[in-house]
């Protein structure tokens, strides 16, 4: 959060986010996020609390989380495509203190009867001065829920220090600066959405939110990339591989993929650089990455990001010698 504040102070008039015809500067994003933070504080929400967010793809993907973080709380992103039973379970399990929601999506959470802040009311909230408190490194940043494919969905708790480390690594690895334009492709409830948002917003770069109707149309997305001069993007593995193979957006410098095993692909000579990433949600988006610079029979998952280490171990967590199969242990 302090990194975002420094970027907003240094680049107040640079565009912070673009969605369809709407462009907001860093000054405007911070002002709207401060309104949200002030409203939450008036309702007694602060450090240790969780605020659920149920919204469609929109500028609120940037404003609502920042507002929650500014008041000291953590946020829980909810995917509108989830069934009502799953959403109800997640909100109850997280003991959420308030729901920020789009009015049209309230029917998705009929069992929720707690306080609500509708997104349509955010612009009319009273202005609020910047809250000067800074979260502690160990304060909760976000609560993400696993798919539940092997049982009951479990909440993954990530702290400010986890995201701070990831942003510092991302900015260095991907040569991110204030001139970059980063596509926000990932679903709001997916951990990769943090990669789409926070490295850019802590650098002074511009987050460009991909419209829902373009996300699965490669040609429409290529035209959108060209129109907005996108320089950095993440996509889920299969879509990203097709996009890398079939399109040539001239401004794109880095295309990252992750979420599933990458089928071998022939690398291009020029841009964009294709980066294969791997990492469980518990370890903050990517744990390892590898640039795909040569043809692989089996694409590796690469090496650990900054301040992480990876070990291959047996069932007793004893380290194994090279080329012996085992379990991957991530530390950091």
N, C-alpha and C positions, 0 to 999 in steps of 0.2 A: 504493500500500500504506500509506503514512503517512497518507493521507486516510482510509482505512478504520480505521486504528488510532485516529485522533482521534475518529471517529464512535463506535467501540466504547467508548472511554473516557468520552465525553460521554453516551451513551445505552445503558449496559450492560443495562438491563432492558427496553428497547423491543424489540418483535419485529423480527428481522432477516429472517426468511424463513418462509414458510408453504408446506407441501406436503401436500395431503390433510388428515389429522387432526393432522399434526405442525407445531408452531410452535417455533422456536428464537429465543432472544434474542441480542442482539449478544454478550453474555458467553459464551453457549453456543457460538455459531458460532466465535468466536475461540478458545475452548478446544479445540474439535475440530480446527480448522485448525492450531493449534499442535502438536497430537499428530501430525498428518500431517507437518508441517515437521520436527519432531524426529526422526521415523522416517527421513525422507529424508536428513537431515543425518548420521545414524548410518551410513547406507549410502554416505556420501561424495558425495552429490549437492548441488550448489550453483551458484554463478554460472557461466553459460555452458552449463549442461546443459539438456536438454529432457526433460520427463516427459510421456508419452502418457496420455490419460484416455479410457477406454471404458466409458461408463455409460448407463443408461436415464434418463429424466426422474425426478429425485428430488432430495432435499436435498443429495446429493453434488455437484450442479451448482454449488453455492455453496462447499461445504467443501473439496473436492479442489483446485480452482484456487487458492484462498487459501492452502492449505497448501503448494502448490508454490511460489507467489510468495514466501511467507514465508521459505523456505529459500534464496531467491536465484535459483532456476531459472525457466525459462519452461515453459508447458504447451502441449500439442498436443491439442485436442479431436478425438475420433474419433466419427464418426456410425455407430451400430450398423447402420444400414440399408445401409451401403456393402458391396460384395462383399469377400470375404476377400483377393483379390488387390490391391485398391486399398488396403485397410488395411495390408497387409504392405509395399506400396511406400512408403506415407506414413511408417510407423514407421522403415523402413530409411533413407529419404531424410533424415529428421530426426535420425538417429543417436540415437534416444531411449535414455536410460539406465535407465528404469524405466517400468513400466506400472501405472497404477491402474485397476482394472477390477472390474466386477460379475462374480461367479463364473459366472453363467449366460451371460455373453457371451464367456467365454474361448474357446469353440469357434469364434468369429469370427476368431481370430488363431492358428491352429494352428502356423504357422511361427515364432512368437515364442518364444524360449527364454531371455529375459533375466529379471531380477528382477521380481517382481509384488507389489503391495500390493492385496489384495482389500478391497472396500468394507465387507464384513461384519466385517472385523478392525479397522476404524478406531476404533470406540468402545472397543475393548479395548487400544489402544496406550497406552504409559505416558504420563502427564502430562508436559508439557514447558513450561518457562518461555518467555515471549515472547522471540523472537530479536530483539535490538535493532538488528541491521544493517538499513540501508535500501538498497534497490536504487538504482543510479545512474539518472539520466534516460535514458541511452542503453542501459541493460540491456534484454535481450530480455524481452518480456512474454508474447507468444503467437506460435505458429506455426500459421497457417491455410492450408489448401490450396484452390486454385481447383478449379473443377468439372472441368477437363481437357477441356472440350468442343472445344477447338481444338488438342489435343495432349496431351502428358504433364502431369499436374497439377503445379503449381509452388507451393512454399511461400512464403507471404507473411509477412514478419517485421515485427511491430509492437513498438515499444518502450514503456517506461513513460511517457516524455514524451508519446507519441502519445495514450495513454489518459488521461493527466492533463489534457491540453488538452481532449479530448472531454468528459470529465466536468464540467470547469468550465463549458464552453459549455452542455452539456445542462441543468445545474442552473439556470443563469440563464435560458435560453431557455424552458424548460418550467416555470419557477417551482416548482422541486422543493424541498421541505423535509422535515423529519423526520416530518410527518404523512401524507406521500404513501404510496400503496399501488400498487406497480408490477407489472403482469402480466409474467411471464417466458414469452413465447409462442414465441420463435424457437427453432429447433433448436440444440442445444448446439454443433454443429460449424459453425454459421452465424455470420458476424461480428456480426450484429445481437444475438446473445445477450449480447455485451459491453454493449450499450446497455440490455438488460433488467436486467443485474446491477449494474454498477459505479457508475453515477451514484447509484442508490439506496443502495448499501452504503457509499458515501463521504459520504452525507448524513445517515444515521440513519433513512432510510425503510425500508419493508418490501417485500421481494421476494416475490411470490406466484407460484409455479410452476404454470402451467396443466397440468392432467393430460392425458395423451396422448389419452384417449378423448373429451375435450371440444374438442380443438384444431380439428377440422373439422366440428363440429356447432354451428352459429351459435346455436341456441336454448339448447343446453346451456351454451355459453360465456356467453351473456347472463345466464343464471341464476347462473352461477359469479361473473361480474363483480358482480352485484347482491349476492350473499351476502357477498363479501369487500370490497365497497365500493372497487373498483379505481378509481384516479384517473388513471393514466397507462398507456398500452399502445402497443406496436408490433405490427403484423401484416404479413405479406407482402401485396403490393398487392391482388390479386384478393380474397382473403379479407377484408382490411381494408375494401375498398370495400363489399362486401356487408354486413359487420357494421355499418358506418357508416350504410348506407341502411336496413337492416331492423330495427335494435335501438335502444333508448333507455336504456342503463344510466345511472341518475341521478347517480352519483358521478363518472363518467368526465369528465375535463377535457380531456385531450389524447389523440388517436388518431393515431399516425404510421404511414405506410405506405411501403414501399420494396421494391426488388428487381426491379420491372418497370415498364413504362410505365403510368401511371394513366389509365384511361379517364375522360373527362369525367363529373363528378358534380355534382348540385345541392347546394350547401352548406346546412346547417341554420342557423337563426337563433341558437340557443343552443349549449350544450355537447353533445358534445365538439367542440373545435377539431380540424379535420382538417389534418394536416401531411404534405405530399408530400416525401419525402426521396430524395436520389440520392447515390451515392458508390461507387467501387470499393473492394474490400477493402483494397487497398494504401494507401488514404488514410484508414483508420480509420472504418469504418461510414458515416456521412453526411459528404459534402463540401459539399453545398448542401441547403437546405430552403426550402419556401414554404408559408405557410398558405393553404389553399384557401378564400378568403372570397367568391369570386364565381364564376359559371359561366364556364368556359373552353372554347373549341373545342379547344384543345390545352393541357393542363395543363403549365405550365412547371416546371423543376426548381429555380427559386429562386436564392438568393444564397448565397455562401460562409459557412460557420460561422466562429467566431472564429479569428483567426490564419491563416486560409486565404485564398488569392486564386485566381481562375479567369481564364484567358485563352483566347480562341479564336484558334488559330494555323493556319498552313499547314504543309506537309510539312517545311519548313525551320525550323519553330518561330518564324516571324515572325508578329507580331500582325496580325490582320485587322480591318478597319473594321466598324462595326455592320451587321448583316443579311447579312454574307457568310458562307456556310457554311464550316466548318473543323473541326479537331480541338479537343477540350477539354483544356487543360493545367491541372492542379491543382498549386498550390504551397503550402507551409506549413512 
